């Protein structure tokens, strides 16, 4: 398998990736960036506006694959920096623990979490960020929303793939679900 693995990224070439996606679940991370007050209470949730895997433009969380031999913390840092910029300054513990595990399926009816490309198992984290966030070129925008705004009916209409449920689960895990 060494001849089909990209040793710089520890990932497969596009043809091999499609083959693997069709046969085994992939490991992902979902990171919900938040702003907290002086007491550590979540005051705002950061959501990107970008093209979702289903082709729609929607509000979404930071998300991405975990690479071969990459620690979960490293994957979180890599994806947060890629999507929010190097000055986001995420506060990730040395041994992060997810608040939930999400399974994305090609069939949206199975779990309510949907990715048309493949079956993915994602470890989901709430990550406080303290720095200046600049969305990547892949994102159209980065918005910060109060818990009430993030869980509103309007925001639910702007989200796909089950991310509205993920935001609610994240806010519940930190005790601020409206």
C-alpha positions in Angstrom: 0.0 0.0 0.0 3.0 2.3 0.2 2.9 3.2 -3.5 -0.7 4.5 -3.1 -0.2 6.5 0.1 0.9 10.1 -0.1 3.7 10.2 2.5 3.5 14.0 2.9 -0.1 14.0 4.0 -0.4 10.3 5.0 -3.5 10.1 2.9 -4.6 8.3 -0.2 -4.7 9.6 -3.8 -8.2 10.6 -5.0 -8.9 7.3 -6.7 -7.9 5.2 -3.7 -9.8 7.5 -1.4 -13.0 6.9 -3.4 -12.4 3.1 -3.2 -11.9 3.3 0.6 -14.9 5.6 1.1 -17.1 3.0 -0.5 -15.9 0.2 1.8 -15.1 1.5 5.3 -16.1 4.4 7.6 -13.6 7.2 7.9 -12.6 8.9 11.1 -13.4 12.6 11.3 -13.5 15.4 13.8 -16.2 18.1 14.2 -15.1 21.2 16.1 -17.7 23.7 17.3 -15.7 26.9 18.0 -17.1 29.0 20.9 -16.4 32.2 22.7 -16.7 32.2 26.5 -17.1 34.9 29.1 -14.8 35.3 32.2 -16.8 32.6 34.0 -16.2 30.1 31.2 -19.8 30.2 30.0 -20.4 29.9 26.3 -21.7 33.2 24.9 -21.3 32.7 21.1 -21.0 29.8 18.6 -18.9 30.2 15.5 -20.3 28.7 12.3 -18.8 28.8 8.8 -20.8 29.5 5.6 -19.6 27.1 3.0 -20.5 24.5 0.4 -21.6 21.3 2.1 -20.9 17.8 0.8 -24.4 17.7 -0.7 -23.6 20.8 -2.8 -25.7 23.2 -0.9 -24.5 26.4 0.7 -25.0 26.2 4.4 -23.9 27.0 7.9 -21.5 24.4 9.2 -18.9 23.6 11.9 -15.2 23.0 11.5 -14.8 19.4 10.2 -12.3 17.2 8.6 -10.5 13.8 8.4 -8.0 12.5 10.8 -4.9 11.5 9.0 -2.9 8.3 9.4 -0.7 8.5 12.6 -2.2 11.9 13.5 -3.4 12.4 17.1 -6.9 13.7 17.6 -5.5 16.9 19.1 -3.3 17.5 16.1 -6.3 17.0 13.8 -8.3 19.5 15.8 -5.5 22.1 15.6 -4.9 21.5 11.9 -8.6 21.9 10.9 -9.2 24.8 13.3 -6.2 26.6 11.9 -7.2 25.8 8.3 -10.8 27.0 8.7 -10.4 29.9 11.3 -6.8 31.0 10.6 -3.6 30.8 12.6 -4.6 33.5 15.0 -7.8 31.8 16.3 -5.9 30.5 19.3 -8.0 27.5 20.2 -7.9 26.2 23.8 -7.6 22.4 23.3 -6.7 20.2 26.3 -3.7 17.9 26.1 -6.0 14.9 26.0 -9.2 16.1 24.4 -12.4 14.1 24.9 -15.4 14.5 22.6 -18.8 15.5 23.9 -20.4 13.1 21.5 -19.7 10.8 18.5 -21.6 11.4 15.3 -22.1 8.9 12.5 -22.7 10.4 9.1 -24.3 8.1 6.6 -25.0 8.3 2.9 -28.7 7.7 3.7 -30.0 10.7 5.7 -32.7 8.6 7.3 -30.3 6.3 9.2 -29.1 8.8 11.9 -30.1 12.3 10.8 -26.5 13.1 10.1 -25.8 12.9 6.4 -22.7 12.9 4.1 -23.5 11.8 0.5 -19.8 10.8 0.0 -19.4 8.1 2.6 -20.0 6.7 6.1 -17.9 8.7 8.5 -17.5 8.5 12.3 -16.8 11.9 13.8 -15.6 12.8 17.2 -17.3 16.1 18.2 -15.7 18.7 20.4 -16.6 22.2 21.7 -13.5 24.3 21.4 -13.1 27.8 23.0 -11.2 30.2 20.8 -9.7 33.4 22.1 -8.0 35.0 19.1 -8.9 36.8 15.9 -10.6 34.3 13.5 -10.2 34.8 9.8 -12.2 32.2 7.7 -10.3 30.2 5.1 -10.8 30.8 1.4 -12.9 27.6 1.4 -15.4 29.3 3.7 -17.6 32.2 2.4 -18.1 33.6 5.9 -17.6 33.0 9.6 -20.4 34.2 11.9 -20.7 34.3 15.7 -24.1 33.6 17.1 -25.6 33.6 20.6 -26.9 30.2 21.7 -30.4 31.5 21.1 -29.5 32.6 17.5 -27.6 29.3 16.8 -30.6 27.2 17.7 -33.2 29.4 16.1 -35.6 28.1 13.4 -34.0 30.4 10.9 -30.5 29.0 11.6 -31.9 25.5 11.3 -33.0 26.3 7.8 -29.4 27.4 7.0 -27.8 24.2 8.1 -27.6 20.8 6.4 -26.1 17.3 7.2 -27.6 17.3 10.7 -25.3 20.1 12.0 -28.3 21.9 13.6 -28.7 18.8 15.9 -24.9 18.9 16.5 -25.0 22.5 17.6 -27.9 21.7 20.0 -25.9 18.7 21.4 -22.8 20.9 21.8 -24.7 23.6 23.7 -26.4 21.1 25.9 -23.1 19.5 26.7 -21.8 22.8 28.1 -25.1 23.7 29.8 -26.3 26.6 27.7 -29.0 25.0 25.4 -31.8 27.6 25.3 
